[in-house]
Amino acid sequence: MKFRYTILYVKDVKSALDFYVAAFGAKQKMLHESGDYGELDTGNTILAFSSLELMRQLGKTPKPADAGAPSFEIAFETDDVEAGVNRAIKAGAKLISKPSKMDWGQTIAYVSDENGFLIEICTPIG
């Protein structure tokens, strides 16, 4: 088996796709004609989005994301964390923590998107 994709449950799939394209330079892979599902081409794995409404129709009860009390985070790797943070903020992200160098040598920062998902922007490890 291989890890194929992660699906984030969002209010507005098109808006989420547009944000991630603008904030992180991801490429939109597809948006279903219903507007309830879309994918970004992010390399070896796919970052996908499904509407909260569709999940409710499928009998799921998703909870809204909360960057202040996250249950997970997604991460985008870059050689220039500060530029990455600035780009994300310009696209509408909220700054959670400024770039900081970790003891293990990696630089990381955190932002959140319009749906409250916590996003790490980091340099490669090592």
Sequence and secondary structure as in RCSB ss.txt:
>XXXX:A:sequence
MKFRYTILYVKDVKSALDFYVAAFGAKQKMLHESGDYGELDTGNTILAFSSLELMRQLGKTPKPADAGAPSFEIA
FETDDVEAGVNRAIKAGAKLISKPSKMDWGQTIAYVSDENGFLIEICTPIG
>XXXX:A:secstr
    EEEEEES HHHHHHHHHHHH  EEEEE TTSSEEEEE SSSEEEEEEHHHHHHTT       TTS S  EE
EE S HHHHHHHHHHTT EEEEEEEE TTS EEEEEE TT  EEEEE    
